[in-house]
Amino acid sequence: MSHTENIISIENLSFGYRQKKVLDQIGLEVPTGSIYGFLGPNGAGKTTTIKILLGLLRVPDNQVRLFGKDINHFRIETLKSIGTMVEDPSLYDHLSAIDNLRNSCIIRKIERKRIAVVLEQVGLTADSHRKIRSYSSGMKQRLALAQALLPEPQLLMLDEPINGLDPAGIIDIRNLLIDLNVNHGITIFLSSHILSEIEKLCSHVAVVHNKHILYQGSMDGLLNNSKSGVRLIVETDQPEKAKLLLQKAYPVETLGAHRIVVHLSDRSVTPRVASALVEAGIGILLLQPDNHELEASFLELLKSN
C-alpha cells in the first residue's frame, strides 16, 4: 500500500437516510501517522462516517479516498490494510481468546502465527486460554483490538473504543493506542464523545455537529480556538511571589494554597511563563493547562453553529 500524506481524504460528502440528511458537504483530511479524534455529540454522524469509510454505505465516486485510492474502486485492497472496531465487539463468550482469534484468522484468511503477536501487543498472553465470559470489559475491548490488529493494519478505525470502560480500562486502552501509534507506526482514527480522553490521546481532531465539520486540524489549534484563551495552572512553593511576578504580564488568580491560574492568549506562551519562574528562582511543582480547555473550545464551537 503506497504512502500518502493523508491516509484518509473526504471531499464534499453528503449522506442521508431516506429523507433525513446526516452529513452535509463534509471534508476530512487525516494525516498519515496521526491519532485523529472524530469528536461530536451522540447522533452527530460519527458512526455513519466510519461506515462510509469502510465501504459499508455507498457514496458517489471520488469523494472518499483511503491511501490515496477511491474506496468504491479499491475497497477490497484498502480493507486489507485496515483494522476496525465498530460498535459492539464481535466476540464469542463461550470461547477463549485464542479460539476467538483463530476464528477470525480463518474467516479473514490470515496466518495463525499472528495470534501470538497480537495477544502480546494487547497484553493478553497470560489470559489467552480463559473463556471470554470471565473477562472484564477492558479485557474484552483489548481482545477486540487484538482482532483488529490481526491483518497488520496501517490504519485502525475505532468507534467509541473507551465507551463503558472503568477508569483502569480507559487508561489501559489509551496507553495501548499510544504504543501502537508511536512504536508500531499505525495511524488511528477514532470517534468519541469523551472530551477528556480525546485531549489526552489525539494529535489531530475534527468536530462534527449538525451535519457539518465545525473544526479540523491539530489538537493545539482547537485548544487555542477558545475565545477565553488558555488557563494555565501553576503549582509552586512560592505562590504569592509567582503571582506578583506573572501578573505584570498576564491576568493571574489564586487557586488554593499553592496554585495560581495564569490566563494566556494561547498555549505557545507557556514556555515564557516557565522561563520567567525559573529565572526568578521560583520552584515549579506543576505546570499544566486546565483540563476543561477542550470542553470550553468544544462548547464554543457548538454554540456558534
Buried (B, 14 or more C-beta within 10 A) or exposed (E): BEEBEBBBBBEEBBBEEEEEEBBBEBBBBBBBBBBBBBBBBEEBBBBBBBBBBBBEBEBEEEBBBBBBBBBBEBBEEBBBBBBBBBEEBEBEEEBBBBBBBBBBBEEEEBEEEBBEEBBEBBBBBEBBEBEBEEBEEBBBBBBBBBBBBBBBBBBBBBBBBBBEBEEEBBBBBBEBBBBBBEEEEBBBBBBBBBBEBBBBBBBBBBBBBEBBBBBBEBBBBBBBBBEEBBBBBBBBEBBEBBBEBBEEEBEBEEBEEBBBBBBBEBBEBBEEBBEBBEEEEBEBEEBEBBEBBBBBBBEBBBEEE
